[in-house]
């Protein structure tokens, strides 16, 4: 763009994927229950003992992997899992996830590599059988999707015709949307392979785009955001279409999230980039109307780090943002959800609450990872960092620390402090933190954004809540989303309806992921008028094919 200049804040910082991967491997070695594995020479001997693979021919190779000086290989990560006695993919799945999102040459080489030596790899000829199961309603595991997607993308045979590729991608997306934990990461990586591949990309992108055009679908944010993994022009056009004419709030927000990665990967041409500048400008400078969400302005602020802006344009945006949204201002000025001093205090509070001892060798990288977890301005980076921390020896301790912070009223009643902690607990949380999060879904004096984030977090936290809690949750949130009596303007009605839909969508998702659909159906029938939106959204879950829900757990 003529007259543009690279002005404004420094680039958004992020811990490189190979450094995060090395930190994860190193912390597990140093914290191993088998003390003989903690010294690097002892671990190296165990690593090589009886191993026929090509990875790690010396303990210096292991050291370079653990410090991130040399990118680790998938084969090496699986060997770490074996030596440490960890379940398969306990380390590899989160490393694949952060590498896939970051991209670049080293990440691509890592992701294309095989997860084991030749004798451990699945035999050839399975692609056709797996395609039959995918198309005929058979149950598929994470291993099956890994094998199918690898063979489809890297194998010698092209899967034809295009409608077969579309059907496979559609099923994979559906399973991804209703899975959790490692099962989700395995499917997310398989979907990422298909989206990034020139042969499968058009069909996979079309499937995600199609979901984004369905107002009643439960996976609008995730499906549209997944388009950031495809460089195909159709994916870029679909994202921009959702930005300029969104299906609803969720699809528009998903498109904003997708743009953070697509602009970094240069997926947009000059004309599309100009459109993106106009959208970001409108979101940041237009007077917020009823129902405006701070998260939308914050996602738009992220884009200012990557868009070509004149000095005058940038100064005008910065002035407007500074007067309306403190968090968006911090994103623009510091590339973080908080200014450096506040971020340092937040990290220090978490570290001071940790009950687990952090090895000194890993502490500096750990601080950077905690900063990404709580303050990185890109929501997907915070999510994937949480998955990395959960896979580490410190996952439970960090979850305890986050919950302890949320029990402080000074934290729980301030959205920009509480919501990142709840987003972290969405992944890190277990039964021990469930009561803290459940309390925030119903507590008085809690901002609506915090309560909604707590409902979403509870969808993924381990443990169970009694029936009385679910009844109270349903009554509370359907009461807050009831259509008000009295005259209202058209603008207010549309905004309020969008808000109600967002709350109900999270409520239904929470019931469904917790296995409480039968109770939800009963409550909906008892409150027909007040619960009409919940009835509509719950139909998608009730109609979900059994083979999809059964596979998503494996």
N, C-alpha and C positions, 0 to 999 in steps of 0.2 A: 504494500500500500504506500502510495507516494507520501512523503513527508513523515513517515513512521520512524520511530526511534526506539531502541531498546532501553526503556526507562522504567523506573519503579523499583520495586523490591528485588532482592536477590532471589534466585531460583529456590523453589521449595526443597528443603533438605529431606533426604530419606536414607536410612541405612541400606547400603547395597545388598542385594539378595545373597551374594556369596558370603558376605560378612555375617549376615543373620544366620545363614545355614551353618557356617563354621562355628558360630557361637552356640548354636543348638547342639551340635555334635560334641563340642568341648565341654559344655556344662554337664551333659549326660556322662561323659567319661569321668570328669572330676567329682561327680556326685554319685558314682556307681556304688551300689551296695557291696560289690566285690572290690575290696580295697586293693587287690593286686592289679586291677585294671586302671586305677587312677593315675599312676605314673605313665607317661607316654611310652617308654620302652616296654613296660609290661603289657600295655594295651596293644602295642604293635605286634608283640609275639603272639598274642591271642588272635589278633586280626589275621595274621598269615597262617596260623596253625591249621593245616588241612584244607586251606582255601586254594581253589584252582583259578580264581578270577584274575583279571589283569590289573585291578585297582590296588593302589597303595603298595608299591614295591619296597618302600623303606619308611622308617618312622618319621623321617624328614618330610615325606609326602603327606603324611597325616598331619604334621604340624602346619604345613602350608595350607591345607584344607581348613583346619580349625581356626586359623587366623584370617582366612579369606584372601590370602595373597594369591592363591590359585583356586579357581572354581572347582568344587567337589563334583564327582560324577554320581549318577543314580546308583550305579553298581556299588560304589563305596558306601553310600548312605545305607543301602540295604545290608551291607556287611556290618556296619555299625549296629544296626538293629539286631542282627543275629548275635553278635558278640555280647552286647549289653542285655540280651534276653528280652527285648522289647517286641511287641506285636508288629507284624509286617505292616509297613506304611505308617507307623506311628510317627516317624521322623520324615520319611520321604514325602508323604502327602502334603504337609504344610510347606515344605521346601518347594515342591512343585508349584503350589499355589502362589507363593510370593515371587517365584521366578517367572511364572506365566504372566503375572500382572506387570512386573517391571519390564520385561522384554529385553531386547538387545541381543547382540551376537553371542555373548557367553551364556545367557539364559536359553537361547534357542539351541545351542550345542548341548547344554545340560538336558533339556527337555526331550531332545531327539534320542539321547542315549538310552540304552537298555538298563533295566533295573537289576540285572543279574548276569552271571556268566552264561555261556551258551547252554550248558547242561541244565540250567535252572529255568530257561525260557520255555514258554508254552510251545508245543509242537505246531508245525504249520498245518494248514488245511482246516482250521477251525472257523475261519471267517464265515463261510457259507452256513455252517450250523448255527453260529451266533446270530447271523442275520435272520435266519428262519425263526429263532426264538424271539428276537426283537419284534418281528412283524406278526407273529402268530400268538402273542400274549403269553409267552413263557417268562419265567422268573429269571432275572439277570442280576449278577452280583457286581461289586466294584471291580473285581478281577476280570469279569466278563467284559465290562465296558472298556477296561484298559486294553485288553487283547483285541477287541473289535475295533476300537478307534485307531490303535497302532497299525493293525493290518490294513484297515481301510485307507489310512493316510500314507503309510510308508511301504505298504506291500506292493507287489508287482501288478496286481489286478485292480482295475477300476470298477467300482460298484455302479451298475447301471440297472434300470434307467433312473432319471432324476427323481421320480416319485418315490423310489425306494430310499434314496438318500434323505428325502424330506420326511418320510415316515420314521426313519431311524432317528433323525435329529429331533423330531417332535416328541418321540417317546423319551429320549434322553433328557430333553428339557423338562418334561413333566416330572420325571423322577428327581431331577436336580432340585426342582422347586419345593418338593415335599420331603427331601432328605435332610440329614443333619450330621454334624461331626465329620468323621473320616469318610463316611458314605457320601456325604455331600462333596468333599474335596476330591474324591476319586472321580465322581461324575462331572464335577466342574472342570477338571483337567481334561477328561475325555471330550467334553463339549468345546473346550478351548482348542483342542487339536483340530476338531472339525471346522470351527469357525475360521481358524488361521490358514486352513489348507485351500489352495486355489480350486481344487476339484469339488470339495464339500462346502466351501464357504458360502456360495450363493444360496444353496438350499437351507443351510443352517441359519444364515442371516434372515432369510425369508420367514422361517418358522418363528424366530424371535420377534421379528417385525410384526408378524400376524398376531401374535399374542398381545403385543402392545396396542393393537387396535380393538381389543375386546374389553369394554368398560367393566364387565362383571368378572374378569379373570383375577385370580388371587396373586398372580406373579408379574404384574405389570412393571414394577420397578426393576426387578431382577432380570426379566426378559429383555427389556429395552437397554438396560445397562450392559448386558452381556454382549451387545453389539460392538462394544469397544474392543473386543477381541478379534474383529474381522476387518482387514484392510480393504475388503471389496467395496467398490463404489456404492452398491446397493445399501450396505450397512450405513455408510455415511449419510446417504439421502434419507434413510428411515429415521436416523437420529435427528437430523435437522427438521424433518417433518413433524416429529413429536415436540420439538422446541417451538416451532412457529404455529402449530395447530395441534396441541396435545389432546389425546383422548380424554385424559383427566389429570388431576394433580400428580398421581403416581407415575404415569407414563412421562409427563413432562420432567419430573424430578429425576427419573431414571435416565432420561436423555442428557440432562445436565451432568450427571455423574459419569456417563459414558464419554462426554466431551473432555473431561480431565485427562483421560488416557489417549483419546483419539487425537487431540491437539498435540500432545507430547510425541506421539508416534507419526505425526504429519499425515494423517489420513484425509484431511480436508484440502481441497484446492483453494485458489485465491478467492473465487466467488463465494464459496461456502464459508471460508474464514470471515469474509466481510459480513455475511449473514449472522455468523456467530457473534461478531463484535456488536452488531445491532441488537441481538437478543440479550447479551450480557449487559449492554448499556441500559436497555429498557428495564431489566430486572433490578438493576442497582440504582436507577435514578427516578423511576416512576414512583409516585407516592403510594406506599403500601395500602392496599385496600383491605376490607374485611376478609379474614381468613388467610392473610399473607403469612407464610411460614419463614422464620429466620433461616432455616436450613437451605431454602432456595437461594436467598441472597448470599449465603456463605458458599454454596456450590458455584454460584456465578463469580464470586470474588476469586476463587481458585483460578479461574480462567484468565484473569488479568495478568498472571505470571507468564502466560504463554501466547497472548494475542498481540498482534502488531498495533500499537497505539501511539498517536502523536503525544508529545509532552503536554500539550494543552488538554487533550482528551483525558489523559491519565490523571492530570491534576484535578479536573472537574469531577471525575468519578471518585477519586480519593476524598475530595471534600464532601461529596454527598454521602458516601459510605460512612465516613467518620461521624456524621451527624445522626445516623440512623441505626447502626448496628455495630456494637463494640467488637464482637467476634469477627465480623467481616472485615473491619478495619485492621484487626490484628493479622488476619490472613494476608491482606494486601501489603501491610508494612513489614511483617515478620515471617510470612510463610508458615504460620502456625495459628492454632485456635486461641493462643494466649501469647501475651508479650513475653520476652525471655525471662524476666524476673518472676512473673506469675507461674510460668511453666516450670521453672526451677523449683519453686516452692511446692508445686503439685507433685513433682517427681520425688522431691525429698520427703513429703508426707507419706507417700506410698512406700518408699524404701525404709522409712523409720518404723513402719508397721509390719514389715516382713518378719515372719517367724523362722524362715529358712535362711541359712547362712549362704551368702553369695561369694563364691571363690574370687579372690582379688584379681586374678588374671582375666576374669570375664566381666568385672564390674563396669568398666567404661562403656563397653558395647551394650551392656544391659541397660544402662541409663539412657542411651540413645534409643533403644528399643521401647522402653517405657514412654519416652517422649513421643515416639510414633504412635504408640497405643492410645495415648490420651490427648495428644495435641496436633497430630498430623491433620492438615486441612482436608485431605481427600478421604472420604468416608470408607472407600474400599481398602485403602492402606491401613486404616485403623482396624478394620475387620480382619484382614489377613494377618496383621501383626498379633492380634488376639489369638488367632489359631496357632501361630508360632509359639507364643508364650504358654498357651495351654499344653503344647507338646513338650515343654521344658520341665525340668524338675521343680521350677518355681511357680507353676500354674496355680496350684491350690493356695499358696501363700499370697500371690498377687490378688486372687479372687477374694480372700479374707480381707486384705487391705482395702480393696475397692468397696466392699460391703461396709467395712467399718467407717469409711469416709461418708458413705451415704446415710449412715445412722446419725450423722451430725446435721441438725436442722439448717445450719449455715450453708451446708453443701446441698442438701436435698431440695431446698427452696429456691435455688438459683440454677436456672436452666443450663447456662454455659458451663457450670461445674458438674451438675448431676448427670446430664445426658451422656457425655463421653464415658463416664463410669458405668452407666447402665448398658451402653453399647458394648463395653468390654465384658461385662458380666453375662451378656447374651451368649458369649462363647466360653468364658472362663468359669461361669457360675455352676455350682453343684447344689446338692441338697442342703449344705450348710448355709448357703446364701439365699435360699429360696424365700424364707420368711421375710428377710429384709426387703427384697424386691416386691414380694406380694403386698407388703404393707404399703409401699409407695403407690400401688395401683388404686388404693382406696383412701389414702390418708387425706385429711383436710389440710388446706393451706399449701398443698403441693401444686405448682403450676401445671396447666393441662399438658404441656409438652413433656414434662417429667413423667406424669402419670401414663401418658401414651407410650413413652420409651420403656417404662417399667412393664407395661402389658406385653410389648414386643419382646423384651428380654425374657420374661417369664415363659414365653413359648419354647425356649431352648434350654432352660435351666433344669438340671436334674431334680429328682424327687417328685413328690405328689402333694397336692393340696386337697383338703376335705371338700365334700360336696357343698357344705355351707359356704365356703369361700367362693366357689364358682357361682353359686346363686347370688351372692352379694355383688360379685364382679359384674355379672350380667345386669342386675338391677341398677347398679350405679351408672354404668356406662350407657345403657339404653335410655336411662332417664336423662342423662346429659345430652344425648343425641336426639331426643324427642323434638318434633317440629313445634316451635313456639306458637302460641295463640296470638291473635292481634295482627294489625296491619304491618307489613314489612315491605321494603323496597325490593325491586327485582335484583339489584346488585347484591344486597345483603342476603336475600334468599339463596342465590346461586352460591355465594361464598359459604354460607352456613351449611348448605347441602353438601358441598365438597368436604367441609370439616367433618360433618356427620358420617359421610362415607369413609373417610380416612380412619375415624375411631372405630367404626363397626368392622371395617376390614381387619384391623389389628385384633379386635376382640374375637372375631370368628377364627382367625388364624391361630390365636392362642388356644382356644378350645380344641381346634382340630389337631394341632401338634401335640397337645397334652392327652389325646385320646378321649376327649370329652364330647365328641359329636352327639352321642345319644342323649346326653343331658341337655346340650344346646338345642337339639331338635324339640325336646320336651318343653323347655323354657320358651322357645319361639312360639310353639302352639298355645301355650298358656297366655302369652302376651302378643296376640296377633297384630294389633294395631301398632303398638309401640315398637315391636320387633320386626316390622316388615323388611327393613334393609338387611337385617341379619339373616332373615329367612332366604332372601334372594342370594346373598353371598355364600350361605352355607350349602346351597344346592350344588355348587362346584365340587365341594369336598364330599358330599354324600354320593355324587355321581362318579367319583374317582374310581377307576378300574382297580380291582383287587390286585392284579399282577403289578400295577404301578406302585401301590402302597407297600406291597410285600417286598418288592425288589428294592425300594428306596431305603429299607432298613439294613440291607446286606452289603 
